[in-house]
Amino acid sequence: MSEEILINVTPQETRVAVMQQGVVQEIHIERMSSRGLVGNIYVGRVCRVLPGMQSAFVEIGLDRAAFLHVADIWQERQDVETRLIERILHEGQTLLVQVIKDPISTKGARLSTQISIAGRFLVFLPQETHIGISQRIEDEAERELLREKLQHLLQPDAGGGFIIRTMAEAASGSELEADVEYLRKQWRDINDKAKSAKPTTMLYHDLNLSLRVLRDFVNEETIRIRVDSRETFQKMQGFALEYTSNVVGLLEHYAGERPLFDLHGVENEIEKALARRVDLKSGGYLIIDQTEALTTVDVNTGGFVGGRNFDDTIFKTNLEAAQAIARQLRLRNLGGIIIVDFIDMDNEEHKTAVLAEFKKTLAKDRTRMTVNGFSALGLVEMTRKRTRESLAHILCEPCSTCQGRGVLKTAQTVCYDILRELVREARQFSSREFRILASQQVIDLFLDEESQSLAQLGDFIGKPIYLQVESQYSQEQYDIVLM
């Protein structure tokens, strides 16, 4: 399936859309004010060791201390007897660390002491000695051929291990050799800087998003890369000429009057990807709810009444939903635990077909995931590796009115809250009168349906109660002023 990559650049942010057959499949956003940290290498300083959690907090110059688990400390992997973090680290110790997961929500960045530096075709592991091969390269003969080709290029005493990336399948010996030299030079530069660097110094940062497109996103299905910034286009061209010469011909500078993302309908897709409801072509729809712990996807038939019988209708809706869900996971970059509630199916063959379609569509995703079959409750449980914030977390923030709950107390509920609060205030404080400050909706209710309740309370506490509209208040906000 042919793939096109669109890159929109402004001084504030870079946005990348991956298109397949004219349909947006992935959105990547990098803002200059908050660039991702994964891959960055720092001189870290241990600020706290937690034996109970077998982990440590490490200062690397961010707002929050980063997190290092004992399992991510490379030096002790071969020594099971001393795999206790209190024997490995102590407060104030400095060590070389690499970010393996960006800070997410209230969690700090996650670190590892095993360094890896990504190139076009290879990943360099300075502390290792073996050669690994991407699991996506499944053909055993091809795997062995790539291993032999790389071993032939490596000097026995040079040190370091490598992982052969999927893109290396079509790489020539000279391209692999150039990648090896590039990665070794990067590691030498990091070591030279580390000798004189102070704690919390960043020694290496990964490529920016536009250059990572050339290194990580381009594959044999990519037919074009369109960039709407001449400066970025020239930088990408220079990088491609030096490191990825086979993709130079795919680069194209877009200079049209109409914005690139508008031309291809990407802006509309971003808006849709922030919505809770996703409509299906058949008339059915998905409801996607993202929480701190997990994401739930609920499939509904909606107005779809096609097919010869109800079972057929459910089956066709679930098949379409399986494709749509896989796309939404990529588009929204949803990670962690994901629960999918397909419409209940009694036919086991239908269940098998829906699950197979779901896994087939998910296979196009670059991100590692696991998918379980239908549970006893008819739910599909899966996980998708989360290494960066979801699209909603990047572009949105919790609603200041509902505080992220997604619902508001009704005006009537707020009225009753106010009446109870008035009783409490009257018992605690002696006042000549009380003044209620609230939103228009709440005051209107007190003047109409709840006027008798307010009058009865005024008689009960023996003090006059006045009402005042505050136009800036949300429906849940109110104040009681003692006069």
C-alpha positions in Angstrom: 0.0 0.0 0.0 1.6 3.3 -1.1 2.4 5.8 1.6 3.0 9.6 1.5 4.5 11.7 4.3 3.4 15.3 4.7 5.5 17.7 6.9 4.1 21.0 8.0 6.7 23.4 9.6 6.2 26.6 11.6 8.7 28.3 13.9 6.8 26.9 16.9 6.2 23.3 15.9 6.7 20.6 13.3 3.8 18.3 12.3 4.0 15.1 10.3 1.1 13.2 8.8 1.6 9.7 7.4 -1.0 9.0 4.6 -2.0 5.7 3.1 -4.3 5.8 0.0 -5.0 9.5 0.9 -6.2 8.6 4.4 -4.4 9.9 7.5 -2.9 7.0 9.5 -0.5 8.8 12.0 0.0 12.3 13.3 3.3 13.2 15.0 3.8 16.6 16.6 7.0 18.1 18.0 7.0 21.6 19.6 10.1 23.6 20.1 9.2 24.3 23.6 8.7 20.7 24.6 10.8 18.4 22.3 10.6 14.7 23.2 13.5 13.3 25.3 13.6 9.7 24.3 17.1 8.8 23.1 18.8 11.8 24.9 21.9 10.9 26.9 22.8 12.7 30.1 25.3 12.7 33.0 22.9 11.9 35.8 23.2 12.3 39.5 21.5 9.9 41.9 19.4 11.9 44.3 17.5 9.1 46.0 17.7 5.3 46.2 14.5 3.4 47.1 15.4 -0.2 48.1 11.7 -1.1 48.6 10.9 -0.3 45.0 14.4 -1.4 43.7 14.6 1.9 41.9 16.2 5.3 42.1 15.5 8.9 41.2 18.1 10.6 39.1 18.5 14.3 38.4 19.2 15.0 34.7 18.2 18.7 34.7 14.4 18.4 34.2 11.6 19.7 36.3 11.0 16.3 37.9 13.7 13.7 38.8 13.8 10.8 36.3 13.2 7.2 37.3 15.7 4.3 37.1 14.7 0.7 37.9 17.2 -1.9 38.8 16.2 -3.9 35.7 17.4 -1.0 33.5 20.9 -0.9 35.0 23.0 -2.7 32.4 26.2 -3.3 34.4 24.5 -5.8 36.7 22.5 -7.8 34.2 25.0 -10.7 34.3 25.3 -10.8 38.1 22.1 -12.1 39.6 23.5 -12.2 43.2 24.2 -8.5 43.4 21.0 -7.3 41.7 20.0 -5.1 44.6 19.9 -1.4 43.8 21.3 -0.4 47.2 24.5 -2.3 46.4 24.8 -0.7 42.9 23.9 2.9 43.5 24.3 5.5 46.2 23.1 9.1 46.6 25.3 11.6 44.9 26.7 9.1 42.4 27.1 10.2 38.8 26.4 7.9 35.9 25.7 7.9 32.2 22.0 7.5 31.5 19.6 7.5 28.5 15.9 8.4 28.4 13.8 5.4 27.3 10.4 7.0 28.0 9.3 10.6 28.0 7.7 12.2 31.1 4.0 11.4 30.9 1.4 13.2 33.0 2.8 13.2 36.6 5.5 10.6 36.0 9.1 11.6 35.4 11.2 10.3 32.5 12.3 6.7 32.7 16.0 6.0 32.3 18.4 3.2 31.4 22.1 2.8 31.7 22.3 0.7 28.6 23.1 3.2 25.9 21.8 2.8 22.3 22.3 5.1 19.4 20.1 4.8 16.4 21.3 5.1 12.8 19.6 4.6 9.5 20.0 0.8 9.3 21.6 -0.1 12.6 21.3 0.6 16.3 24.6 0.8 18.1 24.9 -0.8 21.6 28.4 0.3 22.9 28.3 -1.9 26.0 27.2 -5.1 24.2 29.1 -7.5 21.9 26.4 -9.4 20.1 24.5 -8.7 16.8 20.7 -8.7 17.1 18.2 -8.5 14.2 14.8 -6.9 14.1 11.9 -9.3 14.7 10.1 -7.9 11.7 12.7 -9.6 9.5 11.1 -13.0 9.6 12.9 -14.9 6.8 15.7 -17.0 8.5 17.9 -17.0 5.4 17.7 -13.2 5.1 18.5 -12.8 8.8 21.6 -15.0 8.5 22.7 -13.1 5.4 22.4 -9.7 7.1 24.3 -11.0 10.1 27.2 -12.3 8.0 27.2 -9.0 5.9 27.5 -6.9 9.1 30.1 -9.2 10.8 32.3 -8.9 7.7 32.3 -5.1 8.1 33.2 -5.1 11.8 36.7 -5.1 13.1 37.2 -7.8 15.8 38.8 -5.4 18.3 36.4 -2.4 17.7 33.9 -3.4 20.5 30.2 -2.7 20.7 27.2 -4.6 19.5 24.5 -3.8 16.9 20.9 -4.4 16.2 20.0 -4.6 12.5 16.9 -2.6 11.8 14.1 -3.6 9.3 15.3 -1.0 6.8 18.6 -2.8 6.5 17.0 -5.5 4.4 17.7 -3.5 1.2 20.9 -1.9 2.4 24.2 -2.4 0.5 27.5 -3.2 2.2 28.7 0.4 1.7 25.6 1.8 3.3 25.9 -0.4 6.4 29.6 0.5 6.6 28.8 4.2 6.5 26.2 3.7 9.3 28.7 1.8 11.4 31.2 4.7 11.1 28.6 7.3 11.8 27.4 5.6 15.0 30.9 5.0 16.3 31.8 8.6 15.7 28.7 9.6 17.7 29.8 7.4 20.6 33.3 8.8 20.6 32.0 12.4 20.7 29.7 11.4 23.7 32.6 9.9 25.6 34.8 12.9 25.0 32.1 15.3 26.3 31.4 13.0 29.3 35.0 13.3 30.6 34.6 17.0 31.5 30.8 17.3 31.8 29.1 18.3 35.1 26.1 16.3 36.4 22.8 17.0 34.7 24.6 17.9 31.4 23.0 16.6 28.2 25.6 14.9 26.1 23.5 13.8 23.1 20.1 14.5 21.7 18.2 12.6 19.1 17.4 14.1 15.7 14.5 16.5 15.3 11.2 15.2 14.0 11.8 16.2 10.3 15.1 14.3 10.2 13.7 11.4 12.1 11.2 11.0 9.3 14.1 10.1 6.9 15.7 7.8 9.4 12.7 6.0 10.9 9.5 6.6 8.9 10.5 6.0 5.3 10.0 2.5 4.0 9.6 0.6 0.7 6.0 1.8 0.4 6.8 5.5 0.7 6.4 7.2 -2.6 6.7 10.9 -1.6 7.7 13.2 1.2 6.2 16.7 0.9 7.6 19.6 3.0 6.1 23.1 3.1 9.2 24.8 4.5 12.1 25.6 2.1 14.6 25.7 5.0 13.6 22.4 6.4 13.5 20.9 2.9 17.1 21.9 2.4 18.2 20.5 5.7 16.4 17.2 5.0 18.0 17.1 1.5 21.5 17.6 3.0 20.9 14.9 5.6 19.5 12.6 3.0 22.5 13.1 0.7 24.9 12.2 3.5 23.0 9.4 5.3 20.0 8.2 3.3 20.8 8.9 -0.3 18.1 6.4 -1.5 15.3 8.7 -0.3 16.6 12.0 -1.8 14.4 11.5 -4.9 11.3 11.2 -2.6 11.7 14.7 -1.2 9.6 17.5 -2.6 9.2 21.1 -1.5 5.5 22.2 -1.5 5.1 25.9 -2.3 1.4 26.0 -3.0 -0.9 28.8 -1.8 -3.2 26.5 0.0 -1.8 25.1 3.3 -0.4 21.6 2.9 -2.5 20.0 5.7 -5.7 21.7 4.4 -5.1 20.4 0.9 -5.0 16.8 2.1 -7.7 17.1 4.8 -5.3 16.5 7.7 -6.6 19.4 9.8 -10.1 17.9 9.8 -8.7 14.5 10.8 -6.9 16.1 13.7 -10.2 17.6 14.9 -12.0 14.3 14.6 -9.2 12.5 16.4 -9.8 14.7 19.5 -13.5 13.8 19.5 -15.0 11.1 21.8 -17.2 9.7 19.1 -16.0 8.2 15.8 -18.7 7.6 13.1 -18.4 4.5 10.9 -19.4 4.5 7.2 -22.1 1.9 7.9 -23.9 4.0 10.4 -22.4 2.5 13.5 -19.9 4.4 15.8 -17.1 4.1 18.3 -16.9 5.8 21.7 -13.3 6.2 22.9 -12.6 7.2 26.5 -9.1 7.8 27.6 -8.3 7.6 31.3 -5.1 7.6 33.4 -5.1 3.8 33.8 -6.4 2.6 30.4 -8.4 3.4 27.3 -11.8 1.9 26.5 -13.3 1.6 23.0 -17.1 0.8 22.8 -18.6 -0.3 19.5 -22.2 0.5 18.7 -24.5 -0.4 15.7 -26.1 3.1 15.7 -28.3 3.4 12.7 -26.9 0.5 10.7 -29.7 -2.0 9.9 -28.1 -3.6 6.8 -27.8 -7.3 6.2 -30.3 -10.1 6.1 -30.5 -10.6 9.9 -29.3 -9.0 13.1 -26.3 -11.3 13.5 -25.1 -10.3 10.0 -25.5 -6.6 11.0 -23.5 -7.0 14.1 -20.7 -9.0 12.3 -20.3 -6.3 9.6 -20.3 -3.5 12.1 -17.6 -5.3 14.2 -15.5 -5.9 11.1 -15.6 -2.2 10.1 -14.9 -1.2 13.7 -11.8 -3.5 13.9 -10.3 -1.6 11.0 -11.3 1.8 12.4 -10.0 1.1 15.9 -6.6 0.0 14.6 -6.4 3.3 12.7 -7.6 5.4 15.7 -4.9 3.9 18.0 -2.2 5.0 15.5 -3.8 8.3 14.8 -4.4 9.3 18.5 -1.2 7.5 19.6 -3.1 5.7 22.4 -0.9 3.5 24.6 -1.0 1.4 27.7 -3.9 -1.0 28.4 -6.7 -0.8 25.9 -10.1 -2.6 26.3 -12.2 -3.0 23.2 -15.9 -3.8 23.7 -17.1 -5.2 20.3 -20.9 -5.8 20.0 -21.7 -9.2 21.4 -21.5 -12.1 18.9 -22.9 -15.6 19.5 -21.3 -17.0 16.4 -17.8 -18.3 17.1 -16.8 -18.0 13.5 -17.7 -14.4 13.5 -15.6 -13.8 16.6 -12.6 -15.5 15.0 -13.0 -13.5 11.8 -13.3 -10.1 13.7 -10.2 -10.9 15.8 -8.2 -11.9 12.7 -9.2 -8.7 10.9 -8.3 -6.7 14.0 -4.8 -8.3 14.3 -4.3 -8.0 10.5 -5.0 -4.2 10.6 -2.9 -3.7 13.7 0.1 -5.4 12.0 0.6 -2.2 10.0 1.5 -0.3 13.2 5.2 0.3 13.9 4.5 0.3 17.7 4.9 -3.0 19.7 1.7 -4.4 21.0 0.0 -7.6 22.3 -3.6 -8.6 21.6 -5.5 -11.2 23.6 -8.6 -13.1 22.4 -12.1 -12.4 23.6 -12.4 -12.7 27.3 -15.3 -14.4 29.2 -17.1 -11.0 29.2 -16.7 -10.6 25.4 -13.9 -8.0 25.7 -10.7 -7.8 23.7 -7.8 -6.8 26.0 -4.6 -5.5 24.4 -1.5 -3.4 25.2 0.2 -0.9 23.0 3.7 0.4 24.0 3.5 4.0 25.2 6.7 6.0 24.7 5.2 9.5 24.2 2.1 11.5 25.0 -1.1 10.8 23.1 -2.4 13.3 20.6 -5.1 14.6 23.1 -2.5 15.1 25.8 -0.3 17.1 23.4 -3.1 19.3 22.0 -5.5 19.6 24.9 -5.8 20.2 28.7 -8.5 19.2 31.2 -11.6 21.4 31.1 -11.4 24.2 33.7 -15.2 23.9 34.3 -15.6 20.1 34.8 -11.9 19.5 35.8 -11.7 16.7 33.3 -14.7 14.7 34.5 -16.6 15.3 31.3 -19.9 16.1 33.2 -21.3 19.0 35.3 -23.6 19.0 38.3 -27.0 20.1 37.3 -28.3 23.6 38.3 -30.7 21.8 40.6 -27.9 19.8 42.3 -26.0 23.1 42.9 -29.1 24.7 44.3 -29.4 22.0 46.9 -25.7 22.2 47.7 -26.2 25.9 48.4 -29.2 25.3 50.6 -27.2 22.8 52.8 -24.2 25.2 52.9 -26.5 28.0 54.1 -27.7 25.9 57.0 -24.1 25.2 58.0 -23.1 28.8 57.8 -26.1 30.0 59.8 -25.2 27.6 62.6 -21.6 28.6 62.8 -21.7 32.4 62.2 -24.0 35.2 63.4 -24.9 37.4 60.4 -27.5 40.0 59.6 -28.1 38.5 56.1 -26.7 36.1 53.5 -25.9 36.8 49.9 -25.7 34.0 47.3 -23.4 34.6 44.4 -23.9 32.0 41.6 -24.3 31.5 37.8 -27.3 32.7 35.9 -28.8 29.2 35.6 -28.7 28.6 39.4 -30.1 32.0 40.2 -32.9 31.5 37.7 -33.8 28.2 39.4 -33.9 29.9 42.8 -36.3 32.5 41.4 -38.6 29.9 39.8 -38.8 26.2 40.7 -36.8 26.4 44.0 -38.2 29.8 45.2 -40.3 28.1 47.8 -37.4 26.0 49.1 -35.3 29.3 49.5 -38.2 31.0 51.3 -38.6 28.1 53.7 -34.9 28.1 54.5 -35.0 31.9 55.1 -37.8 31.4 57.6 -35.9 28.5 59.2 -32.7 30.5 59.8 -34.5 33.7 60.5 -32.3 35.8 58.2 -32.9 37.4 54.8 -31.3 35.8 51.8 -30.4 37.8 48.7 -29.4 36.6 45.2 -26.7 37.9 42.9 -25.8 36.7 39.4 -22.0 36.3 38.7 -21.7 36.0 34.9 -18.1 34.7 35.2 -19.1 31.8 37.3 -19.5 28.3 35.9 -22.6 26.4 36.7 -20.9 24.6 39.6 -19.3 27.7 41.2 -21.0 29.7 44.0 -20.1 31.8 47.0 -22.1 32.6 50.2 -21.3 36.1 51.5 -22.1 36.9 55.2 -23.2 40.5 55.6 
